[in-house]
Structure formats: C-alpha cells, structure tokens
Amino acid sequence: MLKPIPTLSSHERELWRKRLTYRSEHRGCKETDIVLGTYCRRSLAALDDDALACFEALLEEDDADIWQWLTEKKPCPNPRFDSLLSALRAQKIG
C-alpha cells in the first residue's frame, strides 16, 4: 500500500531527488545502475511527486527483477510500473 505523499518544500524535494539518484547509480548491478542512473540524470527534475514516488517504489524492487522487466524476459507484476518501464526502455544510453 502506498503512503500518502506529504507536501514537500523545494529543498526537501531536491534532497529526495538526490537520494533517488544516488540509489539509482549504486545498486550493485552495473546494468541497472546505468539504465536507472541515466534516467535520473535526464528525467528526474521534470517528474512530479507521484512519478517520483513510483520511481522510488521501483527502486525497492530487486535488481534481478528490474532487469528482467526491462529486458521483457519476465512480465512486471505491478502495472503501476508499466509506463516507467517503457520510459526506461525507450531511452538512449551511450
């Protein structure tokens, strides 16, 4: 179950984005570090609080599962992540 998103100051929101970026780039699996870290650097600043919460929820998942969802080797059981996974797959890396 999702927790309600409290109203955040701009400073709190910026700290949240920095934490998400760090977590995205230091996961332990190089492939997901690259995909999630690239997405953060390019897109995180434009996301609203609901999208940030969705991204944070994805980061709670296991790297192996995220990688299988990204490569479509296994369907993601949570439809909440569908548009986010599509955006992650669509980005150009390199």
Secondary structure as GFF3:
##gff-version 3
##sequence-region A 1 94
A	DSSP	alpha_helix	10	25	.	.	.	ID=ss1
A	DSSP	alpha_helix	30	43	.	.	.	ID=ss2
A	DSSP	three_ten_helix	44	46	.	.	.	ID=ss3
A	DSSP	alpha_helix	49	59	.	.	.	ID=ss4
A	DSSP	alpha_helix	63	70	.	.	.	ID=ss5
A	DSSP	three_ten_helix	79	81	.	.	.	ID=ss6
A	DSSP	alpha_helix	82	90	.	.	.	ID=ss7
###
